[in-house]
Amino acid sequence: MDEQLAQELVKVLQQPEDTKYVEAFERAFELTKTYAGSAGAQASSIPVVFEKMFELFATGKGKGQA
């Protein structure tokens, strides 16, 4: 995750009314919760899943896409 997106994630948690990424956070969080509750979830991959989902919903691109 790039620095600017990481700062926006912190802003969502601290001041959700001041950022446009609240919806991206909520969608990523819900999908990550679903993954975490599944039988095949690996604890070490849960933060990575959230990070990738947040980035996808915030930017419209996955990691490695231009």
RAGIUR-V448574 format. One record per backbone hydrogen bond with DSSP energy under -1.0 kcal/mol. CO is the residue of the C=O (numbers start at 1). NH is the residue of the N-H. Records with the same first field share a line. If there is no record, write none. Layout:
BEGIN
CO->NH + NH
END
This chain:
BEGIN
2->6
3->7
4->8
5->9
6->10
7->11
8->12
9->13
10->14
11->15
15->18
21->25
22->26
23->27
24->28
25->29
26->30
27->31
28->32
29->33
30->34
31->35
32->36
33->37
35->38
38->41
42->45
45->49
46->50
47->51
48->52
49->53
50->54
51->55
52->56
53->57
54->58
55->59
56->60
62->65
END
